[in-house]
Amino acid sequence: MHRYASWVRGLHLFHDETITSGSLSRLSRNSPGGILFPKLEWLHWDWDVGERSVPLTFFRLFISSHLKRVTLNTRPSQSDAHIPWRQLAALVQLISVLPTSLESLSLLCGPEKDGPLRDAISSLVCRCGPFLRRFDTCVHLSEAAIHHLTQLPNLRHWSTIQCPPRTVPLPIFPSLENLRLEKQAAAPWVHLLASHERGTPRNGLTPATTLTDARVTLTSLYFVSATLASSLLSSIAKFRDLVTLYVWTDCSDVGSCTFRLKDENVGDLAASLPRLVNLQLGRPCHSNSCHTTVTSLLSISSHCLDLITLETHFNTQTIVGDMQCLVNGGAGRDKAKCKLESLVVGKMPLEVRGEDNETVVMGFKVIFPCLTGILAHDIRWCELRVQPRS
């Protein structure tokens, strides 16, 4: 094996690998300098938190001087599981010896508020230099670590679960392109990065005094929000070059529809973000109580010509009349449209009489000329006979 060790540049270790601690122990004894793959550049370790998992102490076998990308990830089903203290101590030790010259670092493991783990990751972040382009973690960081990340000149991708600190040095995130806010608590970052107002801090946050760089550089935004309201969209609209916008809301979590937008709100958003390719504005629910109609779909299709994926709420109670007006020459009918082929409607209900199906289909074809399918839970959507191309 050592004959080929110098050829290996990347390694992905899965949690169900058959490799054993004994095998790694024997390999380590015969590894020059204690490094198994001396020219390894990237390592992805899906780690099982169970007591029988391969000990993290063997991680040192893979820390070559060429290492640029590291991902340490617990199994998704165990993301909130208790980690045995020996494993947790090994995890803290592992993090402390990671090189600070990494270009990509994803530490998706461990309790999110564990003190020693938080301190170890925060310390590592504060020592990372300008090479870091990607950083992901599911652990709360210190304020000093957050401040350091916001100033890194080449950070392109960042994933976090925590809210902004009370004060933020400006400007921030000079090169950020992809932002993932994995918990609702982190959503205030959207307003902070979009702000360029002067005045008194609001909600404990320091408003930016100049245009934040993220408003110019950000192309992908994912975040979790309890509701979708116009105030939120007004902040999102500041990121003019967004290509992907994914807002995660789930009405089933609260038992009622959390979609609070109107057609004009969605229209303003679409007009502000013409480069959108992927748009998800909350998971469509079954309540059918929202105030948006198919008019919002027309706005999106007319303004975002590169759109290929779409998921949003719209009320279907008046869909027949709305589509009839559109087919009969409604406003916007003759504008250029996007090339969306599949529309996600989720759990939205549809109550249309058979004789009106054709009107609805014709309306959808006006809005989305390339539409070939509708993804829905309600089988009645299938009766519209929007079939994929053969």
Secondary structure by P-SEA (a helix, b strand, c coil): cccccccccbbbbcccccccaaaaaaaaaacccccccccccbbbbbccccccccccccccccccccccbbbbbcccccccccccaaaaaaaaaaaaaccccccbbbbcccccccaaaaaaaaaaaaaccccccbbbbcccccaaaaaaaaacccccbbbbcccccccccccccccccbbbbccccccaaaaaaaccccccccccbbbbcccccccccccbbbbccccccaaaaaaaaccccccbbbbbbbccccccccccccaaaaaaaaaacccccbbbcccccccccccccaaaaaaaaaccccccbbbbbbbccaaaaaaaaaaacccccccccccccccccccbbbbbcccaaaaaaaaaaaaccccccccccccccccccccccc
